[in-house]
């Protein structure tokens, strides 16, 4: 009998906020920071609109358009698996996380209504309300201005090293 060591579950933390708050910018600055500290990092991004990774005219696009449920494209550089829902319900975060390869951390952009721990990304110029008063899963804030009193811990939006500290402090194993 061969025993294989199963990788520990990834620690998950989300970045939640209104469009234009700076979630993607912060995420793209956090990834190299966390990798520099020795962590492997994967991401899950929720898109509110129809999106396509494929290019019309390419073979993989033609396979998908012909009705394939899944199309896997592989090369010496990368591989990608695209799945067409074809009317099936949108998959939830748990389903998507279960499909990732092992990593130390999974940073989730979007899925702001889900119950995983989150850092709220807030930009005052957006004129949008804070999310944290209504979401108990928000454990910290990264914002360009101080939050109202009684808010979760706050760090400036551009203090990437301090945001990384918050990620490491609050990320929780999945499933939790």
C-alpha positions in Angstrom: 0.0 0.0 0.0 1.4 3.4 -1.0 0.6 6.3 1.3 0.6 9.7 -0.2 0.7 12.9 1.8 -2.3 15.0 1.2 -1.6 18.7 0.9 -3.2 20.8 3.7 -6.3 22.8 2.7 -5.5 26.2 1.4 -6.1 29.3 3.6 -8.7 31.5 1.9 -9.3 35.2 2.2 -11.3 37.5 0.0 -11.1 41.1 -1.2 -14.5 42.6 -1.3 -15.6 46.1 -2.4 -17.5 48.1 -4.9 -16.3 48.3 -8.5 -13.5 50.9 -8.9 -12.4 50.5 -5.3 -9.0 49.0 -6.3 -9.4 45.3 -5.6 -7.6 44.1 -8.7 -4.8 46.7 -8.2 -4.3 45.6 -4.6 -4.5 41.9 -5.5 -1.8 42.3 -8.2 0.4 44.0 -5.7 -0.3 41.5 -2.9 0.6 38.4 -4.9 4.3 39.2 -5.4 4.5 40.4 -1.8 3.1 37.1 -0.5 5.2 35.1 -2.9 8.3 37.0 -1.7 7.4 35.8 1.8 7.5 32.2 0.5 3.8 31.5 0.0 2.2 29.9 -3.1 -0.8 31.9 -4.1 -3.8 31.2 -6.3 -6.8 33.4 -7.1 -10.5 33.1 -7.8 -12.1 36.0 -9.6 -15.9 36.5 -9.9 -17.1 38.2 -13.1 -20.5 39.8 -13.1 -20.6 39.8 -16.9 -20.2 37.4 -19.7 -16.5 36.8 -20.3 -14.4 34.8 -22.7 -10.8 33.6 -22.5 -11.0 32.1 -25.9 -10.5 33.9 -29.2 -12.9 33.4 -32.1 -11.3 31.4 -34.9 -8.9 29.5 -32.6 -9.4 25.7 -32.5 -10.4 25.7 -28.8 -13.1 28.3 -29.5 -14.4 26.2 -32.4 -14.5 23.1 -30.1 -16.5 25.1 -27.5 -18.8 26.6 -30.1 -19.5 23.2 -31.5 -20.9 22.2 -28.2 -18.1 20.7 -26.1 -18.9 20.8 -22.4 -15.3 21.3 -21.5 -12.3 22.3 -23.5 -8.8 21.7 -22.1 -6.0 23.6 -23.9 -2.4 22.6 -23.0 1.1 23.7 -24.0 4.6 23.6 -22.6 3.9 26.9 -20.9 0.4 26.5 -19.4 -2.9 24.7 -19.5 -6.4 25.9 -19.1 -9.7 24.2 -18.7 -12.9 26.0 -19.8 -16.3 24.7 -18.9 -19.5 25.8 -20.5 -22.5 26.0 -18.1 -25.0 25.8 -20.9 -27.8 27.0 -18.7 -26.7 25.2 -15.5 -26.6 27.4 -12.4 -23.5 29.5 -11.7 -21.1 27.5 -9.5 -20.6 28.6 -5.9 -17.3 29.5 -4.3 -16.9 26.1 -2.6 -17.3 24.3 -5.9 -14.6 26.5 -7.6 -12.2 26.2 -4.7 -12.4 22.4 -4.8 -11.1 22.5 -8.4 -7.8 24.4 -7.6 -4.5 22.8 -7.3 -2.9 23.0 -3.9 -1.6 26.4 -2.8 -0.8 28.0 0.6 -3.2 30.9 0.0 -6.2 31.5 -2.2 -7.2 35.1 -2.6 -10.8 35.6 -3.8 -11.8 38.7 -5.6 -15.5 39.3 -5.6 -18.0 36.8 -4.1 -18.7 39.6 -1.6 -21.9 38.0 -0.4 -20.2 34.7 0.6 -19.2 33.9 4.2 -15.4 33.5 3.8 -13.2 36.0 5.7 -12.7 39.2 3.7 -10.8 42.4 3.7 -13.0 45.3 2.5 -11.3 47.5 -0.1 -12.9 50.9 0.0 -12.2 54.1 -2.0 -13.9 57.2 -0.6 -14.1 58.9 -4.1 -16.5 56.2 -5.2 -19.2 57.6 -3.0 -20.3 54.0 -2.1 -21.3 52.9 1.4 -19.0 50.7 3.5 -19.8 47.0 3.3 -18.5 46.0 6.7 -21.5 47.1 8.8 -23.7 44.6 6.9 -21.1 41.8 6.5 -19.8 40.0 9.6 -17.2 38.2 7.5 -15.3 41.4 6.8 -12.4 41.1 9.2 -10.3 44.1 8.2 -10.3 47.2 5.9 -7.9 48.5 3.3 -9.1 52.0 2.4 -7.8 55.4 1.2 -9.4 57.1 4.2 -10.0 56.2 7.8 -13.3 54.3 8.4 -16.0 55.4 10.9 -15.4 54.5 14.5 -16.2 50.9 15.5 -15.0 49.5 12.2 -12.7 46.5 11.9 -9.0 47.0 11.8 -7.9 49.4 9.0 -4.7 49.9 7.0 -4.1 52.4 4.2 -4.9 51.0 0.8 -1.4 51.6 -0.5 0.3 49.9 2.5 0.7 46.5 0.7 3.0 45.0 3.3 0.5 45.8 6.0 -2.4 44.4 4.0 -0.3 41.2 3.4 0.1 41.0 7.2 -3.7 41.2 7.5 -4.1 38.5 4.8 -1.8 36.1 6.7 -3.5 36.9 10.1 -7.1 36.4 8.8 -6.9 33.8 6.0 -8.7 30.6 7.2 -8.3 27.0 6.0 -10.9 25.9 3.4 -13.2 24.2 4.1 -13.5 25.9 7.4 
